[in-house]
């Protein structure tokens, strides 16, 4: 599965979301996902939201996915640090 396909799925599944997905082998992926939907959620809850969107692809087409899930405010602080 191409990173752009995963990016499109995530962005379609989360409101006002921006996702960047990369992979060196199209099996192991890294994603930075920014969405206001993550506000008030713990990291585990954020990851579960992403896993729910990707569904059965997790563990099949997507062998491993490293997720950094941020709110827009967290992303802005990250960029200014």
Secondary structure, 3 states (H helix, E strand, C coil): CCHHHHHHHHHHHCCCCEEEEECCCCCEEEEEEECHHHCCCCHHHHHHHHHHHHHHHECCCECEEEEEEECHHHHHHHHHC
